[in-house]
Amino acid sequence: MILVKAKRDELLGPLSAVSGIIERRHTLPILSNVLIEKSGDTLSFLATDIEIQIVARSSLEQTGDPKGVTVGARKLVEILRSLPEGEVTLAMQDKRLQVKSGRSRFSLQTLPAEDFPRLSRPAGEVSRFSMPQKILRKLLALVQYAMAQQDIRYYLNGLLLVVEEKQLKLVATDGHRLAYCSIALEAELSRQEVIVPRKTILELSKLLMDTDEPVNIEISATQAAFTFGSIELVSKLVDGKFPDYTRVIPKDHKNTATIDRELLRQSLSRAAILSNEKFRGVRWVLADGMLKIVSSNAEQEEANEELEVKYTGVALDIGFNVTYLLDVLNNVAGGEIEVSFGDAASSALIHFPAEKDFKYVVMPMRI
């Protein structure tokens, strides 16, 4: 019984789009599978890890049997990638999925489509808005590196989305640094504040394209959904209270240095080589028109870098984690950056004149 006949890339494209969220080890074997369903001339691939669900669709001229089936996602991806370009047939035979292309034949185990878990869409109030894919992709790139990875404060392992009137704000923090950006929206929406899991944000960043085509966003109390192109990504939200980011962003730092971004990035990269491998600390010594960057390690090796900067504030000696500084310099474009300081015990505020709605706060460290 033929499920579908199609060009290899018509199957591989949507299958690759959904398979990224599938974990290698699962307590439920069916979660290692992808659900393949045929409806009219549309073939859909659905994957889930219970927290996130991605559906990708492909329009096909060939029509096959509408019955659905689930099959091991990674094996099917690897098989399709290894096949030459050309027509591929997927067919059901004796509860197995037969993959045929040229003289190649593969027989894969399946599990019933009716046993495949799906995320149900929530009832209640939903905020809806849209923007070009490339805009959301850029916003995520500006802040996502500041998310915590496996913090016991689980609400930090994600990204805060705040919808307020005609504005969308994105905030990420791991407790040591914070990245914030915002954008104006056309629609006026009631205030909503949700935390989208880290895995969802990383997957979304991979799938969004650098295009003006829209991404439609729906946010409810328990879910966020992103629909763009042939893809629909639905994610549960992190249940927790995000820190008050407005209290973290300094508002009255008066000592500001203006620094060439690329020269600073290169200097920090060199200084990082001899920084302590565990603490990754570098010292910034600021005086009139000059920034000195110093790092050292347990072997008493030392690196010194000097940069001419625009600075007329008080003399300052302050330590930072060099990784946190390089993260922002590698992810945010701009010719110059402005770094504002209080004292050696206060967090620094980094701002890019080219990105007016972006702020980055980094805590100092003792060195």
C-alpha positions as CSV (number, residue, x, y, z in Angstrom):
1,M,0.0,0.0,0.0
2,I,1.7,3.2,-1.2
3,L,1.8,6.1,1.2
4,V,3.6,8.5,-1.1
5,K,5.9,8.9,-4.1
6,A,8.0,12.0,-4.1
7,K,11.3,13.5,-4.9
8,R,13.9,12.8,-2.2
9,D,14.3,16.5,-1.2
10,E,10.5,16.9,-0.9
11,L,10.6,14.3,1.9
12,L,14.0,15.2,3.4
13,G,13.3,18.9,3.8
14,P,10.3,18.8,6.1
15,L,11.6,15.6,7.9
16,S,14.9,17.4,8.7
17,A,13.0,20.4,10.0
18,V,11.1,18.4,12.6
19,S,13.7,15.8,13.6
20,G,15.9,18.3,15.5
21,I,13.8,18.2,18.7
22,I,13.9,14.4,18.9
23,E,16.0,13.1,21.8
24,R,18.2,10.1,21.3
25,R,17.0,8.3,24.4
26,H,13.3,8.2,25.5
27,T,11.3,6.3,28.1
28,L,8.5,6.2,25.5
29,P,9.8,4.5,22.3
30,I,7.2,6.3,20.1
31,L,8.8,9.7,20.9
32,S,11.8,8.6,18.8
33,N,9.5,8.4,15.9
34,V,8.1,10.9,13.4
35,L,4.4,10.8,12.5
36,I,3.9,10.8,8.7
37,E,0.3,11.7,7.6
38,K,-1.2,12.1,4.1
39,S,-4.1,14.4,3.5
40,G,-5.1,15.2,-0.1
41,D,-1.9,16.5,-1.8
42,T,-0.3,17.4,1.5
43,L,2.2,15.3,3.3
44,S,2.9,16.3,6.9
45,F,5.7,15.2,9.3
46,L,5.1,15.7,13.1
47,A,7.7,15.3,15.9
48,T,7.3,15.9,19.6
49,D,9.2,15.5,22.9
50,I,6.0,16.2,24.9
51,E,7.2,19.8,25.6
52,I,7.6,20.9,22.0
53,Q,5.8,19.9,18.8
54,I,6.9,20.7,15.2
55,V,4.8,20.0,12.1
56,A,6.3,20.5,8.6
57,R,4.2,20.1,5.5
58,S,5.1,19.3,1.9
59,S,2.8,19.8,-1.1
60,L,2.9,16.9,-3.5
61,E,1.4,16.1,-6.9
62,Q,1.3,12.4,-6.1
63,T,-1.6,11.2,-3.9
64,G,-1.3,8.1,-1.9
65,D,-3.2,6.3,0.9
66,P,-4.3,8.8,3.6
67,K,-3.4,6.4,6.4
68,G,-0.8,7.8,8.9
69,V,2.3,5.9,10.3
70,T,5.1,6.6,12.8
71,V,8.6,5.5,12.1
72,G,12.1,6.1,13.6
73,A,13.0,9.6,12.6
74,R,16.8,9.5,12.7
75,K,17.0,6.3,10.7
76,L,14.6,7.7,8.0
77,V,16.6,11.0,7.8
78,E,19.9,9.1,7.4
79,I,18.4,6.8,4.7
80,L,17.1,9.7,2.7
81,R,20.3,11.7,3.0
82,S,22.3,8.7,1.8
83,L,20.1,8.2,-1.3
84,P,20.9,10.0,-4.6
85,E,18.5,12.7,-5.8
86,G,15.5,11.1,-7.5
87,E,12.1,9.6,-6.7
88,V,11.5,7.8,-3.4
89,T,8.5,5.7,-2.6
90,L,7.2,5.2,0.9
91,A,4.8,2.2,1.3
92,M,3.3,0.1,4.1
93,Q,3.7,-3.6,4.0
94,D,3.1,-6.0,7.0
95,K,3.2,-3.1,9.5
96,R,6.6,-2.0,8.2
97,L,7.5,1.1,6.2
98,Q,9.2,0.2,2.9
99,V,11.5,2.9,1.5
100,K,12.3,2.4,-2.2
101,S,14.6,4.4,-4.5
102,G,16.2,2.9,-7.6
103,R,17.6,-0.4,-6.6
104,S,17.7,0.4,-2.9
105,R,15.2,-1.1,-0.5
106,F,14.8,-0.5,3.3
107,S,12.2,-1.9,5.7
108,L,11.6,0.0,8.9
109,Q,9.6,-0.8,12.0
110,T,6.5,1.3,12.7
111,L,4.2,2.1,15.6
112,P,0.5,2.9,15.3
113,A,-0.2,6.5,14.4
114,E,-3.2,6.6,16.8
115,D,-0.7,6.1,19.7
116,F,1.4,9.2,18.8
117,P,1.0,12.0,21.5
118,R,0.1,15.5,20.3
119,L,0.0,18.8,22.1
120,S,-3.6,20.1,22.4
121,R,-4.1,23.8,21.8
122,P,-5.1,25.8,24.8
123,A,-8.4,27.5,25.5
124,G,-8.5,31.1,26.8
125,E,-7.0,34.4,25.8
126,V,-4.4,34.3,23.0
127,S,-2.2,37.2,21.9
128,R,-1.6,37.1,18.1
129,F,0.9,39.2,16.1
130,S,3.3,38.7,13.2
131,M,6.6,40.0,11.9
132,P,9.1,39.1,9.1
133,Q,11.0,35.9,9.9
134,K,14.3,37.8,9.6
135,I,13.3,40.3,12.3
136,L,12.4,37.6,14.8
137,R,15.6,35.7,13.9
138,K,17.7,38.8,14.5
139,L,15.9,39.5,17.8
140,L,16.6,36.0,19.1
141,A,20.3,36.2,18.0
142,L,20.7,39.4,20.0
143,V,19.7,37.8,23.3
144,Q,19.6,34.0,23.3
145,Y,23.3,33.4,24.2
146,A,22.5,34.9,27.7
147,M,20.0,32.2,28.6
148,A,21.0,29.8,31.4
149,Q,21.8,26.2,30.3
150,Q,20.9,23.9,33.2
151,D,20.4,26.2,36.1
152,I,18.6,24.9,39.2
153,R,16.5,28.2,38.9
154,Y,14.6,26.6,36.0
155,Y,12.9,29.8,35.0
156,L,16.3,31.1,33.8
157,N,16.6,28.2,31.3
158,G,14.6,30.1,28.7
159,L,13.8,33.4,27.2
160,L,11.3,36.0,28.5
161,L,8.8,37.4,26.0
162,V,6.8,40.4,27.1
163,V,4.0,41.7,25.0
164,E,2.9,45.1,26.1
165,E,0.6,47.5,24.2
166,K,2.5,47.9,20.9
167,Q,5.8,46.5,21.9
168,L,7.5,43.1,22.2
169,K,10.4,42.7,24.6
170,L,12.9,39.8,24.7
171,V,15.0,39.2,27.8
172,A,17.5,36.5,28.7
173,T,19.7,36.1,31.8
174,D,21.7,33.4,33.6
175,G,22.1,35.5,36.8
176,H,25.6,36.8,35.7
177,R,24.6,38.8,32.6
178,L,21.4,39.9,31.0
179,A,20.5,40.7,27.4
180,Y,17.5,42.8,26.5
181,C,16.0,44.0,23.2
182,S,12.6,45.3,22.1
183,I,10.7,46.0,18.9
184,A,7.5,48.0,18.1
185,L,4.5,46.0,17.0
186,E,1.6,47.1,14.7
187,A,-1.1,45.5,16.8
188,E,-1.9,46.8,20.3
189,L,-2.1,43.9,22.7
190,S,-2.9,43.4,26.3
191,R,0.2,42.7,28.6
192,Q,1.4,39.2,28.6
193,E,4.7,37.8,30.1
194,V,5.8,34.3,29.3
195,I,9.0,32.2,29.5
196,V,9.8,30.1,26.3
197,P,12.1,27.1,27.0
198,R,15.7,27.2,25.9
199,K,15.3,24.2,23.6
200,T,12.4,25.9,21.8
201,I,14.4,29.1,21.3
202,L,17.4,27.3,19.8
203,E,15.2,25.2,17.5
204,L,13.3,28.2,16.4
205,S,16.5,30.1,15.6
206,K,17.6,27.2,13.4
207,L,14.3,27.0,11.5
208,L,13.6,30.7,10.8
209,M,14.8,32.0,7.5
210,D,16.5,35.3,6.6
211,T,13.4,36.4,4.7
212,D,10.6,39.0,4.7
213,E,8.0,36.1,4.8
214,P,6.0,36.4,8.0
215,V,6.1,34.4,11.2
216,N,2.7,34.3,13.0
217,I,3.1,34.2,16.7
218,E,0.4,33.1,19.2
219,I,1.0,33.4,23.0
220,S,-1.4,32.0,25.6
221,A,-0.9,31.4,29.3
222,T,0.5,27.9,28.8
223,Q,1.8,27.8,25.1
224,A,3.6,29.7,22.4
225,A,3.1,28.8,18.8
226,F,5.1,30.0,15.8
227,T,3.9,29.4,12.2
228,F,6.0,30.3,9.2
229,G,6.4,28.8,5.7
230,S,5.4,25.2,5.9
231,I,6.3,24.8,9.6
232,E,4.3,25.1,12.8
233,L,6.2,25.0,16.1
234,V,4.2,24.7,19.3
235,S,5.8,24.8,22.7
236,K,4.8,24.6,26.4
237,L,6.0,27.5,28.5
238,V,8.2,27.5,31.6
239,D,6.1,27.9,34.7
240,G,7.9,30.3,36.9
241,K,8.5,34.0,37.8
242,F,11.3,35.7,35.8
243,P,13.5,38.2,37.7
244,D,12.5,41.8,37.4
245,Y,14.8,42.8,34.6
246,T,14.0,46.5,34.9
247,R,15.8,46.6,38.3
248,V,18.9,44.9,36.8
249,I,19.5,47.4,34.0
250,P,21.6,50.4,35.3
251,K,20.1,53.8,34.7
252,D,22.5,56.3,36.2
253,H,26.1,55.1,35.3
254,K,28.0,58.3,34.4
255,N,31.4,56.8,33.4
256,T,31.1,55.8,29.7
257,A,33.8,54.4,27.4
258,T,33.3,54.4,23.6
259,I,35.3,51.5,22.1
260,D,35.9,50.1,18.6
261,R,33.9,46.8,18.7
262,E,36.2,44.7,16.5
263,L,39.5,45.9,18.1
264,L,38.0,45.1,21.5
265,R,36.9,41.7,20.4
266,Q,40.3,40.9,19.0
267,S,42.1,42.1,22.2
268,L,39.7,40.1,24.5
269,S,40.2,37.0,22.3
270,R,43.9,37.2,22.8
271,A,43.7,38.0,26.5
272,A,41.4,35.0,26.9
273,I,44.1,32.6,25.9
274,L,46.0,33.2,29.1
275,S,43.0,33.6,31.4
276,N,42.3,31.2,34.2
277,E,40.5,28.2,32.6
278,K,38.0,27.9,35.4
279,F,37.1,31.5,36.1
280,R,37.9,33.1,32.7
281,G,38.6,36.5,34.3
282,V,40.1,39.6,32.7
283,R,40.8,43.0,34.3
284,W,39.8,46.2,32.7
285,V,42.0,49.1,33.8
286,L,40.5,52.4,32.6
287,A,42.1,55.8,32.6
288,D,41.8,58.9,30.4
289,G,41.7,57.8,26.7
290,M,43.1,54.3,27.5
291,L,41.8,50.8,28.3
292,K,44.3,48.2,29.5
293,I,43.1,44.6,29.5
294,V,45.0,42.1,31.7
295,S,44.6,38.4,32.2
296,S,46.7,35.8,34.1
297,N,46.4,32.1,35.1
298,A,47.5,29.6,37.7
299,E,50.9,29.2,35.9
300,Q,51.5,32.9,36.5
301,E,51.4,33.6,32.7
302,E,50.1,37.0,31.8
303,A,48.6,38.8,28.8
304,N,48.4,42.6,28.5
305,E,46.5,44.5,25.8
306,E,46.1,48.3,25.4
307,L,43.5,50.1,23.5
308,E,42.8,53.8,22.8
309,V,39.3,54.6,23.8
310,K,37.1,57.6,24.3
311,Y,36.9,57.9,28.1
312,T,37.2,60.8,30.5
313,G,35.6,59.2,33.6
314,V,37.1,58.2,36.9
315,A,40.1,55.8,36.9
316,L,38.7,52.3,37.2
317,D,40.0,48.7,37.8
318,I,37.2,46.2,37.3
319,G,37.1,42.4,36.5
320,F,34.8,40.5,34.1
321,N,34.3,37.0,32.8
322,V,35.8,37.3,29.3
323,T,33.3,34.7,27.9
324,Y,30.4,37.0,28.7
325,L,32.1,39.9,26.9
326,L,33.0,37.9,23.8
327,D,29.5,36.5,23.6
328,V,27.9,39.9,23.1
329,L,30.7,41.1,20.8
330,N,30.3,38.0,18.6
331,N,26.5,38.1,18.4
332,V,25.8,41.9,18.1
333,A,27.0,43.9,15.1
334,G,28.1,47.5,15.2
335,G,31.2,49.6,14.6
336,E,31.4,51.0,18.1
337,I,30.1,50.0,21.6
338,E,29.5,52.2,24.6
339,V,30.3,50.7,28.0
340,S,28.9,52.5,31.1
341,F,30.3,51.9,34.6
342,G,29.4,52.8,38.2
343,D,32.3,51.6,40.3
344,A,34.4,48.3,40.5
345,A,31.5,46.6,42.4
346,S,28.7,47.6,40.0
347,S,27.5,45.9,36.9
348,A,28.5,47.4,33.5
349,L,26.0,48.4,30.8
350,I,26.9,47.7,27.2
351,H,25.1,49.5,24.5
352,F,25.5,49.5,20.7
353,P,24.6,52.8,19.0
354,A,23.7,50.8,15.9
355,E,21.2,48.8,18.0
356,K,19.3,51.4,19.9
357,D,16.8,48.9,21.4
358,F,19.4,46.5,22.7
359,K,21.1,46.5,26.2
360,Y,23.5,44.1,27.8
361,V,24.4,44.0,31.5
362,V,27.3,42.1,32.8
363,M,28.2,41.6,36.5
364,P,31.8,42.3,37.6
365,M,34.0,39.6,39.2
366,R,36.8,39.7,41.7
367,I,40.2,38.9,40.2
